[in-house]
Amino acid sequence: MDGLILSCGTGGGHNSAGMAVMEELRRRGHGADMMNPYTLKSEALAHRVDNTYIKLVQRAPRAFGLVYGAGNLYRKLPLNSPVQLCNRKLADLMERYLAEKKYDFIIMSHLFPAEIMTILKRRGVKLPKTVFVDTDYTCAPFSEEIDVDAWVVPNDTVLEEFIAHGVPRERLYPYGIPVASAFSKPEAKSAAKARLRLPPDTNYILISGGSMGAGSLETAIEAAKETLTDNERAIVICGSNKALYEKLREKHGHDVILAGHTHDMAGYMHASEAYLTKPGGLSSTEAAVLGIPMIHLPPIPGCETVNAKLFSDLGMSITCRSSLSSMKKALEAIRDPNLRASMLRAQKTHVSPTSASDICALAERLAKPPENAEI
């Protein structure tokens, strides 16, 4: 079979989830292409769409929270969302693309391409089977207005929320958020440290602001500097935020290990004793699948607020406020061996390590013609 994965780079989680599915499809012997649908118009448009979101989150997270809140209010109206309206012209390009390229199923890890598929379906265009993969632990605004063959949601706890927003129960599959296979493969700390060229006798605390380098990284670094012992050191992942990297290098370069974008996040987690991260759906799931004690930094208002609350309520992480004192208390609390052990048990209970495989199996079942169908 051949599958198409559609995603957008408004945050690294959507693309990472798509790539995890593509990795598994190819492992199963299927053909798999992945693309940003806006590249059908131009690479410049795709970059502009992605970059607008990233800059808003980096520079004005509260403004993003207001936009998210407005979306929650707008979804109560009996109208198509602005998101769907803005994607009508892209639907024409996608229709032509799918007429030339034949796929057995389409998997979407972002709402925008799912809206494009919905427009085509309502036009009567014959489409392959479609699967939408939600990458946050909530039914984000307008997820309910798409029309796909299957919704994959993070776990059982969010099912009722999707149903309450009108998603058909029979099309919901609580299979989890797909992560790369590297996060489910065990690795000794010593091996990870050796591969990353980290001194073997040091214990590491990993701090990350996600792919965008967003969040309260500076305060987290100060908290780490004030609480870590002589045998401990912080590793800080800045993601794609080059300006932040330079700022932190100048201010903290002698005190912490700084890294920009990395393709070995699993390695850094394996090498570390604890992980401080903004509560993105994908990054939090990666950590839970791998199994590492986790502190959630203050969320970007919106989906991350819900992610942080759910993880904390289920005992999979502890959350902290943006103050230095709150982060210091969290770092001290995470040293408790009983808390660490219960956190790892909760992660194992509530987060699936087989999501990518389950999603691919679902796509195979949907695309497989009935046994008595004429061929």
C-alpha positions in Angstrom: 0.0 0.0 0.0 1.0 3.6 -0.4 0.3 6.3 2.2 0.4 10.1 2.2 1.2 11.9 5.4 0.2 15.6 5.6 1.5 18.0 8.2 2.6 21.6 8.9 5.5 23.0 10.8 3.5 25.2 13.2 5.5 23.7 16.1 7.7 20.7 15.7 5.3 18.2 17.2 3.1 17.8 14.2 6.0 17.0 11.9 7.6 14.7 14.4 4.3 12.7 14.7 4.0 12.5 11.0 7.6 11.3 10.6 7.0 8.7 13.3 4.1 7.3 11.2 6.2 7.4 8.0 9.0 5.5 9.8 6.6 2.8 10.8 4.9 2.6 7.4 8.2 2.1 5.7 9.2 -0.5 8.3 6.0 -2.4 7.4 6.9 -2.4 3.7 4.6 0.4 2.5 5.3 3.4 0.4 5.1 6.6 2.3 5.3 10.3 1.3 5.1 13.2 3.6 4.5 16.8 2.7 3.2 20.2 3.8 0.1 20.9 1.7 1.0 24.5 1.4 4.1 23.6 -0.7 1.6 22.9 -3.5 1.2 26.6 -3.8 4.8 27.5 -2.9 7.6 26.8 -0.5 7.3 30.5 0.5 3.7 30.1 1.5 4.4 27.0 3.6 7.2 28.8 5.4 5.1 31.9 6.0 2.2 29.9 7.5 4.6 28.0 9.8 6.7 31.0 10.7 3.7 33.2 11.6 2.6 30.7 14.3 6.1 30.2 15.6 6.9 33.9 15.9 3.6 34.5 17.7 4.3 31.8 20.2 7.9 32.9 20.8 7.2 36.6 21.1 3.6 36.9 22.4 2.4 33.7 24.0 -0.4 35.5 25.8 -1.7 36.8 22.5 -1.7 33.2 21.2 -3.7 32.3 24.3 -6.3 34.9 23.3 -6.5 33.6 19.8 -7.0 30.1 21.2 -9.7 31.3 23.5 -11.5 33.1 20.6 -11.4 29.8 18.7 -13.2 28.1 21.6 -15.9 30.8 21.5 -16.2 30.8 17.7 -16.7 27.0 17.6 -20.1 27.5 19.4 -21.4 29.3 16.3 -23.3 27.4 13.5 -20.6 28.6 11.0 -17.7 27.1 9.2 -14.4 28.1 10.9 -12.0 30.7 9.5 -9.5 27.9 9.3 -11.7 26.0 6.8 -12.5 29.1 4.8 -8.8 30.0 4.5 -8.0 26.5 3.0 -10.5 26.5 0.1 -7.9 27.6 -2.5 -5.5 24.9 -1.3 -8.2 22.3 -1.8 -8.1 22.9 -5.6 -4.4 22.3 -5.7 -4.7 19.2 -3.5 -7.5 17.8 -5.7 -5.2 18.0 -8.7 -2.3 16.5 -6.8 -4.4 13.5 -5.7 -5.7 13.0 -9.2 -2.0 12.5 -10.3 -0.7 10.6 -7.3 -2.6 7.5 -6.2 -2.6 6.7 -2.5 -4.5 4.1 -0.4 -4.8 6.3 2.6 -4.0 9.7 3.9 -2.8 10.4 7.5 -2.9 13.9 8.8 -1.0 15.1 12.0 -2.3 18.7 11.7 -5.7 20.3 11.5 -5.0 22.4 8.4 -4.7 19.5 5.9 -7.6 17.8 7.6 -9.7 20.8 6.8 -8.5 20.6 3.1 -9.6 17.0 3.0 -13.0 17.9 4.5 -13.6 20.5 1.8 -12.8 18.0 -0.9 -15.0 15.4 0.6 -17.9 17.8 0.8 -17.4 18.6 -2.9 -17.9 14.9 -3.7 -14.3 14.2 -4.6 -13.4 10.5 -4.2 -10.7 10.3 -1.6 -8.5 7.5 -0.1 -9.3 6.6 3.5 -8.4 9.5 5.8 -7.0 9.4 9.4 -6.6 12.5 11.6 -4.0 12.2 14.4 -4.5 14.6 17.3 -1.2 15.7 18.8 -2.5 17.3 22.0 -4.5 15.9 25.0 -7.6 17.9 24.2 -10.2 18.5 21.4 -8.7 21.7 20.1 -11.0 24.3 18.4 -12.4 23.2 15.1 -11.1 19.6 15.3 -14.8 18.6 15.4 -15.7 20.2 12.1 -13.4 18.0 10.0 -14.9 14.9 8.2 -12.5 12.0 8.2 -12.8 8.2 8.4 -11.0 8.0 11.8 -9.8 10.3 14.6 -6.8 9.1 16.6 -6.8 10.7 20.0 -4.1 10.5 22.8 -5.9 8.2 25.3 -9.2 7.1 26.8 -9.4 10.1 29.1 -10.1 12.5 26.2 -12.7 10.4 24.5 -15.7 12.1 26.2 -14.5 15.6 25.3 -14.4 14.7 21.6 -17.8 13.1 21.7 -19.2 16.1 23.5 -18.0 18.3 20.6 -19.8 16.1 18.1 -17.1 13.7 16.9 -18.8 10.3 16.2 -17.9 7.7 18.8 -17.5 5.0 16.3 -14.7 6.9 14.5 -12.6 7.6 17.6 -9.5 5.5 18.3 -7.6 6.2 21.6 -4.3 4.9 20.1 -2.1 7.7 21.4 0.4 10.2 19.9 3.0 8.6 17.6 6.6 9.0 18.5 9.8 7.9 16.8 11.0 4.3 17.6 14.1 5.7 19.3 12.0 6.7 22.3 10.7 3.1 22.9 14.1 1.5 22.6 16.0 1.0 25.9 19.4 2.4 26.2 21.8 2.6 29.2 22.7 6.0 30.5 26.4 5.2 30.0 25.9 4.4 26.4 23.8 7.6 25.7 26.4 9.7 27.5 29.2 8.2 25.5 27.4 8.8 22.2 26.7 12.4 23.1 30.3 12.9 24.4 29.1 13.8 27.8 31.4 13.2 30.8 30.3 9.8 32.3 30.6 10.7 36.0 28.2 13.6 35.9 24.4 13.5 36.4 22.4 15.6 34.0 19.1 17.5 34.2 17.6 18.1 30.7 15.8 21.4 30.0 14.0 22.0 26.7 11.7 24.6 25.3 10.6 22.4 22.4 11.5 22.8 18.8 10.8 26.5 19.0 12.8 27.2 22.1 9.7 28.7 23.8 8.9 28.8 27.5 10.6 29.9 30.7 14.1 28.6 29.8 16.0 31.4 31.5 14.2 31.0 34.8 14.6 27.2 34.6 18.3 27.6 34.1 18.6 29.9 37.1 16.6 27.4 39.2 18.9 24.6 38.1 22.1 26.6 38.8 20.8 27.2 42.4 19.8 23.7 43.2 22.1 21.3 41.3 25.0 19.8 43.2 28.7 19.7 42.2 28.1 16.3 40.5 25.1 17.6 38.4 24.9 19.7 35.3 22.1 21.1 33.2 21.7 20.4 29.5 19.6 23.0 27.7 18.0 22.4 24.3 17.1 25.7 22.5 15.5 24.1 19.4 15.4 26.4 16.3 15.5 29.6 18.3 18.9 30.9 17.3 18.5 34.2 19.0 17.7 32.5 22.3 20.8 30.2 21.8 23.1 33.2 21.4 21.5 35.0 24.4 21.9 31.9 26.7 25.4 31.2 25.4 26.5 34.7 26.4 24.8 34.6 29.8 25.0 30.9 30.9 27.5 29.3 28.5 30.0 28.5 31.2 27.4 27.0 33.6 25.3 24.7 31.4 25.7 22.6 28.3 23.8 24.3 25.4 22.5 22.6 22.3 20.4 24.0 19.4 18.2 21.8 17.3 19.0 18.1 17.8 18.0 14.8 16.0 18.9 12.8 19.2 16.4 14.0 21.8 15.9 10.4 22.9 19.7 10.2 23.6 19.6 13.3 25.7 16.7 11.9 27.7 18.4 8.6 28.2 21.4 10.3 29.5 19.5 12.5 32.0 18.0 12.0 35.4 15.0 14.4 34.9 13.4 16.4 32.2 12.1 20.0 32.3 10.0 20.8 29.3 7.1 22.9 28.1 4.0 20.7 28.0 3.7 20.2 24.2 1.7 17.1 23.4 4.4 15.4 21.4 7.4 16.3 23.6 5.5 15.1 26.7 4.5 11.9 25.0 8.1 11.2 23.9 9.2 11.6 27.5 6.5 9.4 28.9 7.1 6.6 26.3 10.9 6.7 27.1 10.2 6.9 30.8 11.9 9.9 32.6 10.8 11.9 35.6 9.3 15.1 34.2 8.7 18.7 35.3 6.4 20.7 33.1 7.4 24.3 32.7 4.6 27.0 32.5 2.5 26.3 29.4 1.8 28.4 26.4 -1.9 29.2 27.0 -4.1 26.9 25.0 -3.6 23.2 24.4 -0.5 23.1 26.5 -2.5 24.3 29.5 -4.7 21.2 29.2 -1.7 18.9 28.5 0.0 20.0 31.7 -3.1 19.6 33.8 -3.8 16.1 32.5 -0.3 14.9 33.0 -0.2 16.3 36.5 -3.6 14.9 37.4 -2.6 11.5 36.2 0.7 11.6 38.1 2.9 11.6 35.0 4.6 14.9 35.7 4.7 17.7 38.2 4.0 21.3 37.1 5.5 24.5 38.2 4.7 28.2 37.9 6.9 30.8 36.2 8.6 31.9 39.4 12.1 31.0 40.3 10.9 29.6 43.7 8.4 27.3 42.1 10.9 25.8 39.7 13.4 25.3 42.5 10.8 23.5 44.6 10.0 21.3 41.6 13.6 20.4 41.1 13.9 19.5 44.8 10.7 17.4 44.7 11.8 15.4 41.7 14.7 14.0 43.7 12.3 11.9 45.8 12.8 8.3 44.7 9.2 7.4 45.5 7.8 10.3 43.4 10.1 9.3 40.5 9.0 5.7 40.7 5.2 6.5 40.8 5.7 9.0 37.9 7.2 6.3 35.7 4.5 3.9 36.6 1.8 6.4 35.7 3.5 7.2 32.4 3.6 3.5 31.5 -0.1 3.2 32.4 -1.5 6.1 30.5 0.7 6.6 27.4 1.0 4.0 24.6 4.4 3.2 23.2 2.8 1.5 20.2 0.8 4.4 18.8 2.6 4.6 15.4 2.2 0.9 14.8 -1.5 1.0 15.9 -2.2 3.9 13.5 -0.6 2.2 10.6 -2.6 -1.0 11.3 -5.7 1.1 11.4 -4.9 2.7 8.0 -4.3 -0.8 6.6 -7.7 -2.0 7.8 -9.5 1.0 6.5 -7.8 0.8 3.1 -8.2 -2.9 2.6 -11.1 -3.7 0.3 -13.9 -5.9 1.6 -13.3 -9.6 0.9 -16.4 -9.8 -1.4 -15.7 -6.5 -3.2 -15.2 -6.7 -7.0 -11.7 -6.0 -8.1 
